[in-house]
């Protein structure tokens, strides 16, 4: 049985925690609002800055700008763990990707800050609604996963698939820049009401 910690009790965090619960994992949700974390069914709640990380798999279901605070507060506890990055680092004024100069992706930046962790990119090309329902346009929701560590990638894919969704292997972590571009485009299409927030990319095999 997996032990999973999700940072963030928002739409994505709650959806990912729900997948983990369906997969039979022990799930912890950490949020600055402990009451909000306590509202996630099947999970143990923790308050940011007070709760210790219990998961072997850690999902940072937070906006990209919040990552710095999480790494500062919990970086040492992430050592030896699989850390999943679902972020899309977008400048919401322009809807362009917003990363420091020379950084290929948020996931690669995170991996550089957490050298003792195994970083996996996942959940950023799917909206929360399709993660929560497990269905996209009548078919199982497909999560695209990228990582350099094969064992970490397999652990995350296994968790997702045990939770009732499908996955595809997007390759090494450097492919996260492509996934983040896809995620940004999907958000733009949603904001401009060209696609619904209950839909998204559908991978057909």
FIVEXVEX-779250 format. One record per residue (C-alpha): x, y, z. Coordinates in nm, 3 decimals, padded with zeros to 5 digits. Layout:
FIVEXVEX-779250
u: X; v: Y; w: Z
...
***
This chain:
FIVEXVEX-779250
u: 00.000; v: 00.000; w: 00.000
u: 00.132; v: 00.342; w: -00.099
u: 00.158; v: 00.639; w: 00.133
u: 00.076; v: 00.962; w: -00.048
u: 00.101; v: 01.322; w: 00.068
u: -00.077; v: 01.592; w: -00.131
u: 00.009; v: 01.957; w: -00.073
u: -00.297; v: 02.165; w: -00.151
u: -00.666; v: 02.098; w: -00.096
u: -00.787; v: 02.287; w: -00.402
u: -00.948; v: 02.131; w: -00.707
u: -00.639; v: 01.951; w: -00.836
u: -00.521; v: 01.847; w: -00.490
u: -00.862; v: 01.710; w: -00.394
u: -00.890; v: 01.525; w: -00.725
u: -00.544; v: 01.368; w: -00.695
u: -00.611; v: 01.274; w: -00.333
u: -00.933; v: 01.109; w: -00.448
u: -00.744; v: 00.903; w: -00.706
u: -00.496; v: 00.793; w: -00.440
u: -00.778; v: 00.697; w: -00.202
u: -00.942; v: 00.489; w: -00.478
u: -00.605; v: 00.323; w: -00.535
u: -00.605; v: 00.210; w: -00.171
u: -00.327; v: 00.441; w: -00.058
u: -00.291; v: 00.603; w: 00.282
u: -00.345; v: 00.969; w: 00.195
u: -00.240; v: 01.284; w: 00.376
u: -00.347; v: 01.631; w: 00.260
u: -00.150; v: 01.932; w: 00.382
u: -00.286; v: 02.284; w: 00.336
u: -00.246; v: 02.624; w: 00.502
u: -00.618; v: 02.590; w: 00.580
u: -00.642; v: 02.278; w: 00.797
u: -01.021; v: 02.282; w: 00.778
u: -01.007; v: 02.273; w: 00.400
u: -00.763; v: 01.981; w: 00.414
u: -00.999; v: 01.802; w: 00.652
u: -01.273; v: 01.826; w: 00.391
u: -01.100; v: 01.586; w: 00.151
u: -01.277; v: 01.247; w: 00.188
u: -01.062; v: 00.953; w: 00.294
u: -00.754; v: 01.162; w: 00.374
u: -00.578; v: 01.265; w: 00.694
u: -00.550; v: 01.643; w: 00.721
u: -00.241; v: 01.840; w: 00.815
u: -00.164; v: 02.212; w: 00.849
u: 00.117; v: 02.354; w: 00.640
u: 00.425; v: 02.424; w: 00.849
u: 00.310; v: 02.198; w: 01.132
u: 00.241; v: 01.855; w: 00.981
u: 00.527; v: 01.624; w: 00.888
u: 00.523; v: 01.450; w: 00.551
u: 00.409; v: 01.087; w: 00.574
u: 00.397; v: 00.999; w: 00.204
u: 00.655; v: 00.820; w: -00.003
u: 00.492; v: 00.991; w: -00.300
u: 00.444; v: 01.367; w: -00.257
u: 00.222; v: 01.569; w: -00.493
u: 00.265; v: 01.948; w: -00.501
u: -00.086; v: 02.045; w: -00.611
u: -00.013; v: 02.415; w: -00.574
u: 00.042; v: 02.714; w: -00.804
u: 00.398; v: 02.730; w: -00.936
u: 00.485; v: 03.048; w: -00.735
u: 00.408; v: 02.859; w: -00.411
u: 00.677; v: 02.599; w: -00.474
u: 00.953; v: 02.815; w: -00.325
u: 00.781; v: 02.825; w: 00.015
u: 00.715; v: 02.450; w: 00.008
u: 01.075; v: 02.366; w: -00.077
u: 01.201; v: 02.602; w: 00.194
u: 00.973; v: 02.450; w: 00.458
u: 00.978; v: 02.084; w: 00.355
u: 01.271; v: 02.029; w: 00.119
u: 01.468; v: 01.822; w: 00.368
u: 01.167; v: 01.596; w: 00.428
u: 01.138; v: 01.531; w: 00.053
u: 01.477; v: 01.355; w: 00.044
u: 01.441; v: 00.999; w: -00.083
u: 01.080; v: 01.057; w: -00.191
u: 00.903; v: 01.076; w: -00.526
u: 00.788; v: 01.436; w: -00.576
u: 00.518; v: 01.497; w: -00.837
u: 00.488; v: 01.835; w: -01.009
u: 00.144; v: 01.913; w: -01.162
u: 00.214; v: 02.283; w: -01.215
u: 00.176; v: 02.496; w: -01.525
u: 00.401; v: 02.802; w: -01.472
u: 00.185; v: 03.063; w: -01.645
u: 00.191; v: 03.441; w: -01.637
u: -00.185; v: 03.498; w: -01.616
u: -00.149; v: 03.854; w: -01.749
u: -00.014; v: 03.728; w: -02.083
u: -00.082; v: 03.352; w: -02.063
u: 00.281; v: 03.290; w: -02.159
u: 00.496; v: 03.041; w: -01.973
u: 00.679; v: 03.224; w: -01.695
u: 01.008; v: 03.066; w: -01.592
u: 01.348; v: 03.206; w: -01.495
u: 01.583; v: 03.255; w: -01.789
u: 01.758; v: 02.933; w: -01.885
u: 01.509; v: 02.704; w: -01.710
u: 01.344; v: 02.450; w: -01.940
u: 01.047; v: 02.364; w: -01.722
u: 00.909; v: 02.400; w: -01.371
u: 00.973; v: 02.029; w: -01.317
u: 01.341; v: 02.057; w: -01.408
u: 01.378; v: 02.361; w: -01.184
u: 01.217; v: 02.167; w: -00.899
u: 01.447; v: 01.869; w: -00.960
u: 01.751; v: 02.098; w: -00.938
u: 01.628; v: 02.226; w: -00.600
u: 01.557; v: 01.872; w: -00.474
u: 01.864; v: 01.670; w: -00.577
u: 01.785; v: 01.394; w: -00.327
u: 01.430; v: 01.343; w: -00.457
u: 01.294; v: 01.184; w: -00.775
u: 01.079; v: 01.440; w: -00.954
u: 00.792; v: 01.332; w: -01.179
u: 00.580; v: 01.555; w: -01.404
u: 00.214; v: 01.451; w: -01.406
u: -00.145; v: 01.579; w: -01.381
u: -00.074; v: 01.913; w: -01.554
u: -00.240; v: 01.829; w: -01.889
u: -00.571; v: 01.726; w: -01.730
u: -00.830; v: 01.953; w: -01.573
u: -00.946; v: 01.880; w: -01.220
u: -01.293; v: 01.778; w: -01.336
u: -01.164; v: 01.494; w: -01.554
u: -00.924; v: 01.382; w: -01.281
u: -01.204; v: 01.373; w: -01.025
u: -01.449; v: 01.189; w: -01.251
u: -01.188; v: 00.966; w: -01.414
u: -01.366; v: 01.020; w: -01.746
u: -01.297; v: 01.249; w: -02.041
u: -01.549; v: 01.251; w: -02.327
u: -01.671; v: 00.902; w: -02.246
u: -01.325; v: 00.745; w: -02.209
u: -01.094; v: 00.701; w: -01.909
u: -00.894; v: 01.015; w: -01.831
u: -00.533; v: 00.978; w: -01.947
u: -00.251; v: 01.131; w: -01.742
u: 00.079; v: 01.201; w: -01.918
u: 00.383; v: 01.125; w: -01.705
u: 00.749; v: 01.224; w: -01.751
u: 01.048; v: 01.143; w: -01.528
u: 01.412; v: 01.044; w: -01.541
u: 01.382; v: 00.775; w: -01.271
u: 01.200; v: 00.472; w: -01.410
u: 01.102; v: 00.342; w: -01.066
u: 00.950; v: 00.676; w: -00.968
u: 00.760; v: 00.697; w: -01.295
u: 00.632; v: 00.341; w: -01.250
u: 00.517; v: 00.418; w: -00.895
u: 00.317; v: 00.722; w: -01.006
u: 00.171; v: 00.546; w: -01.309
u: 00.075; v: 00.249; w: -01.092
u: -00.101; v: 00.473; w: -00.840
u: -00.297; v: 00.651; w: -01.115
u: -00.399; v: 00.330; w: -01.288
u: -00.500; v: 00.163; w: -00.962
u: -00.718; v: 00.470; w: -00.907
u: -00.906; v: 00.394; w: -01.228
u: -00.741; v: 00.627; w: -01.479
u: -00.499; v: 00.561; w: -01.765
u: -00.145; v: 00.687; w: -01.823
u: 00.100; v: 00.735; w: -02.106
u: 00.479; v: 00.758; w: -02.074
u: 00.592; v: 01.098; w: -02.201
u: 00.959; v: 01.011; w: -02.159
u: 01.236; v: 01.178; w: -01.957
u: 01.187; v: 01.482; w: -01.736
u: 01.314; v: 01.719; w: -02.007
u: 00.983; v: 01.648; w: -02.188
u: 00.809; v: 01.835; w: -01.906
u: 00.859; v: 02.154; w: -02.107
u: 00.633; v: 02.008; w: -02.377
u: 00.374; v: 01.900; w: -02.121
u: 00.378; v: 02.244; w: -01.961
u: 00.322; v: 02.401; w: -02.302
u: 00.026; v: 02.168; w: -02.355
u: -00.108; v: 02.253; w: -02.011
u: -00.079; v: 02.626; w: -02.078
u: -00.259; v: 02.593; w: -02.411
u: -00.537; v: 02.392; w: -02.251
u: -00.587; v: 02.662; w: -01.987
u: -00.594; v: 02.933; w: -02.255
u: -00.860; v: 02.740; w: -02.448
u: -01.062; v: 02.707; w: -02.128
u: -01.030; v: 03.074; w: -02.034
u: -01.137; v: 03.182; w: -02.383
u: -01.432; v: 02.939; w: -02.363
u: -01.326; v: 02.740; w: -02.666
u: -01.320; v: 02.420; w: -02.463
u: -01.506; v: 02.332; w: -02.140
u: -01.337; v: 02.294; w: -01.803
u: -01.499; v: 01.949; w: -01.787
u: -01.308; v: 01.836; w: -02.100
u: -00.950; v: 01.853; w: -02.218
u: -00.697; v: 01.657; w: -02.417
u: -00.809; v: 01.306; w: -02.502
u: -00.540; v: 01.048; w: -02.576
u: -00.671; v: 00.777; w: -02.805
u: -00.492; v: 00.445; w: -02.831
***
